[in-house]
Structure formats: structure tokens, C-alpha cells
């Protein structure tokens, strides 16, 4: 490539490189490696960083469009606290929270999503991970079965637990506004807000 500096050498274990060449062929190994690097860089989501005390910016970003949001951050940084404060201050939206750790006890508890809901509520999920994983598919199917009112928001705590979350994040905007709370992004197919201190 003219005018560009090209990095021609990097270190890799001999055995690993030989296996790579065997799989992709000697003449195509370098091109395949470049392809993997490009794909990996494209798959890296852009993080929007918001301070945990900046509730106005958080609300503005979440509701800037109808896309689902992944809310990420280190353990204990305040992701849940931010969402709780958002729910308490937001009179425009009705939130349904999948609550795994009984942290949203200020919200009334419901068992099923009722379409005549007039106030925010929570579905208390089992704290036991396997029980929670077993129950979530029922709600997943319900979420993807009907268009919800435009002022509804579904919040999923510990979203990384559920294999169905990837589909919800990809398809959810057709049905409801969705916020997935997890430590790391589930994928690169919707915006990621990182809560920072």
C-alpha cells in the first residue's frame, strides 16, 4: 500500500501459525488474518459514557430513539441505582422491570405483563440463576408477541443470564423500548451506554 506504513511482523506461537496455514492455505493466511482483525474491529460496539449522577443525559440518550439500549459498567458502579432513579423521576413512561435481586421493592409486583397496566411494576425473578433462566423464555415470547404502548419500557436486570436477550435486543424495537442491564455488552447490534464514576 503506497503512502501507508505496513506492519509486517508480529509474534505468534509457531504451532498456532502452522495450524492456521494448514486451515487457510499458505497464500491466503495473511489475508484471512486481516479479515479477522477487520471483523473484530467492526464488532466492537461504541460506548457512550455517562456519569452515574447525570440522570438527565442518561434519560436523553435512552429516549433519543426507539433502539434498545445496553446499560453496562463495572460491578457496583451504580447501573441499577441509575435506573431506579430514572424510574422514580420519570412520569412519562411505564416501566416493567425483571428484578432478579429484589432491588426494585418500591414497585408493585406482577406475575404477567398485563396490557392494561397503568403504573410501573416489577416481575420478581427467582434469585437462583437456573430457575431465572428457565422462567425467562415465557416472558421473552410474550414480549415478542404484541406491540406495546409507545410509553412502555422493559428493563431486564442481569440480562447476560438469558440467551434470549440477543434476539430481544435485535427484534425488540418493533414491540417495545428495551433496556438490558449487564456488565459487558451482549452484542454490537444496538447502542451501549457505559455508566462511569
SEPA-973514 format. One record per residue (C-alpha): y, z, x. Coordinates in pm, 1 decimal. Layout:
SEPA-973514
> c2;c3;c1
> Y;Z;X
...
//
This chain:
SEPA-973514
> c2;c3;c1
> 0.0;0.0;0.0
> 323.1;-114.0;162.0
> 601.9;139.1;193.1
> 375.4;431.4;98.3
> 211.3;680.5;325.3
> -159.6;689.2;256.1
> -364.2;997.6;328.5
> -676.6;860.6;487.8
> -869.6;1170.8;583.2
> -977.9;1487.4;413.4
> -1265.7;1725.5;466.6
> -1581.1;1726.9;259.7
> -1930.5;1851.1;333.6
> -2148.1;1575.2;483.5
> -2433.8;1625.0;238.8
> -2199.6;1614.4;-58.4
> -2035.6;1291.2;64.4
> -2373.5;1124.2;126.1
> -2486.9;1212.1;-227.1
> -2158.8;1075.3;-365.8
> -2202.6;747.2;-174.1
> -2561.6;718.6;-294.3
> -2449.7;757.0;-652.2
> -2145.5;523.9;-647.1
> -2218.0;291.2;-353.1
> -2056.3;279.3;-10.4
> -1791.2;22.0;-105.8
> -1688.5;196.2;-429.6
> -1693.9;563.7;-331.6
> -1326.8;581.1;-228.1
> -1211.1;403.4;-545.1
> -1423.8;636.1;-758.8
> -1279.7;939.7;-585.8
> -922.9;815.6;-652.2
> -1018.5;759.1;-1017.0
> -1147.4;1118.0;-1047.3
> -827.4;1256.0;-895.6
> -607.9;1048.9;-1130.8
> -812.4;1156.6;-1435.7
> -788.9;1519.1;-1331.1
> -411.9;1498.4;-1288.7
> -368.8;1332.6;-1629.0
> -581.3;1604.5;-1788.8
> -358.9;1881.2;-1658.9
> -150.7;1999.5;-1953.8
> 221.9;2052.9;-1909.3
> 304.3;2416.5;-1966.4
> 619.5;2518.6;-2148.3
> 704.8;2861.1;-2007.2
> 873.9;3109.6;-2240.0
> 966.9;3468.5;-2157.1
> 779.3;3717.9;-2371.2
> 1107.8;3861.4;-2506.4
> 1256.1;3522.7;-2601.0
> 1140.1;3513.8;-2962.1
> 1396.4;3251.5;-3068.0
> 1277.2;2999.2;-2807.5
> 916.2;3068.0;-2897.3
> 980.7;3008.9;-3267.1
> 1186.9;2695.9;-3198.4
> 915.7;2546.4;-2977.2
> 627.4;2630.3;-3212.1
> 803.5;2473.2;-3510.2
> 966.3;2178.5;-3330.3
> 695.1;1952.8;-3475.0
> 363.9;1969.5;-3660.9
> 143.0;1971.0;-3349.1
> -95.5;2260.3;-3290.6
> 10.3;2498.7;-3013.6
> -196.1;2670.3;-2746.5
> -36.2;3002.7;-2654.1
> -165.0;3110.6;-2312.7
> -92.9;3372.3;-2049.8
> -241.5;3642.2;-1833.3
> -431.2;3930.9;-1990.4
> -182.3;4192.6;-2109.3
> 125.8;3968.4;-2072.8
> 211.7;4003.8;-2443.2
> 80.7;3695.3;-2623.4
> -34.6;3894.2;-2926.7
> 279.2;4107.5;-2923.8
> 493.3;3791.1;-2932.1
> 301.1;3654.0;-3229.8
> 317.4;3986.6;-3414.4
> 694.5;3998.7;-3365.5
> 719.9;3637.3;-3478.6
> 525.3;3708.2;-3798.2
> 729.9;4020.4;-3876.2
> 1060.8;3836.6;-3831.0
> 969.2;3502.3;-3991.9
> 1027.6;3493.5;-4367.3
> 990.0;3112.5;-4389.5
> 617.1;3090.5;-4313.8
> 293.1;3241.2;-4437.5
> 58.0;3329.5;-4153.2
> -318.5;3369.6;-4171.2
> -441.1;3544.9;-3857.8
> -800.1;3551.8;-3733.8
> -784.5;3905.8;-3593.4
> -1066.0;3997.1;-3351.1
> -933.3;4330.6;-3225.2
> -772.9;4483.5;-3534.4
> -426.4;4431.3;-3384.2
> -255.4;4294.7;-3695.7
> -312.4;4601.6;-3913.0
> 35.3;4559.7;-4069.1
> -101.5;4255.7;-4256.7
> -320.2;4280.7;-4567.7
> -683.1;4190.6;-4507.9
> -851.2;3896.9;-4683.7
> -1205.7;3760.7;-4663.9
> -1147.8;3398.3;-4764.5
> -847.4;3171.1;-4742.6
> -706.3;3163.6;-5093.9
> -472.1;2876.0;-5170.8
> -251.9;3094.1;-5390.9
> -161.7;3328.1;-5103.7
> 199.6;3449.4;-5131.2
> 228.3;3655.3;-4811.3
> 91.3;3659.8;-4458.0
> -255.8;3807.3;-4420.3
> -536.3;3852.2;-4172.3
> -904.2;3781.0;-4164.2
> -1062.4;4058.7;-3966.0
> -1326.3;3901.4;-3744.8
> -1612.0;4105.9;-3601.0
> -1528.3;4255.7;-3261.9
> -1877.6;4167.0;-3140.9
> -1836.1;3824.1;-2980.8
> -2164.3;3673.3;-3102.0
> -2100.4;3784.6;-3462.1
> -1748.8;3644.6;-3448.3
> -1879.7;3312.7;-3311.0
> -2135.9;3298.7;-3590.0
> -1878.5;3354.8;-3865.3
> -1600.9;3126.6;-3743.4
> -1766.6;2791.1;-3837.6
> -1734.1;2885.2;-4206.8
> -1356.6;2913.4;-4168.4
> -1341.5;2605.6;-3946.9
> -1494.8;2399.8;-4226.4
> -1256.9;2549.0;-4481.4
> -951.8;2472.5;-4265.1
> -1053.1;2107.7;-4226.9
> -1135.6;2061.9;-4595.2
> -792.7;2066.9;-4759.0
> -424.6;2014.7;-4680.5
> -244.0;2348.9;-4675.2
> 114.9;2413.3;-4787.3
> 365.6;2299.8;-4523.9
> 491.4;2654.2;-4461.0
> 146.8;2793.2;-4370.9
> 43.5;2877.6;-4014.2
> -306.0;2966.7;-3896.2
> -327.1;3187.2;-3586.0
> -658.6;3219.7;-3401.5
> -682.0;3511.2;-3159.1
> -936.0;3474.5;-2875.0
> -950.7;3102.6;-2957.9
> -1152.1;3028.1;-2643.1
> -1450.0;3201.9;-2806.7
> -1502.7;2929.4;-3062.2
> -1646.4;2589.5;-2974.2
> -1491.6;2453.8;-3296.9
> -1137.7;2516.3;-3165.2
> -1126.9;2188.4;-2973.9
> -1180.0;1995.2;-3297.1
> -928.3;2213.4;-3481.4
> -666.0;2152.5;-3213.9
> -729.4;1777.7;-3226.8
> -751.1;1742.0;-3606.5
> -567.5;2047.2;-3738.6
> -220.6;1895.6;-3767.8
> -346.1;1685.3;-4059.0
> -419.2;2006.2;-4250.7
> -205.6;2298.2;-4128.5
> 11.9;2428.7;-3843.1
> -219.3;2596.8;-3591.2
> -160.8;2845.0;-3306.5
> -452.4;2911.8;-3069.7
> -412.8;3223.1;-2853.5
> -618.6;3221.4;-2532.8
> -590.1;3297.1;-2161.8
> -621.4;2933.5;-2047.9
> -577.5;2603.7;-2232.2
> -876.3;2473.7;-2423.1
> -770.1;2114.1;-2357.2
> -482.2;1879.8;-2288.4
> -452.7;1729.8;-2636.7
> -169.8;1949.8;-2768.6
> 125.3;2144.8;-2626.5
> 67.8;2459.4;-2420.6
> 315.3;2746.9;-2424.5
> 268.6;2996.1;-2144.2
> 406.7;3345.1;-2208.9
> 559.0;3487.6;-1892.1
> 734.5;3813.4;-1797.2
//
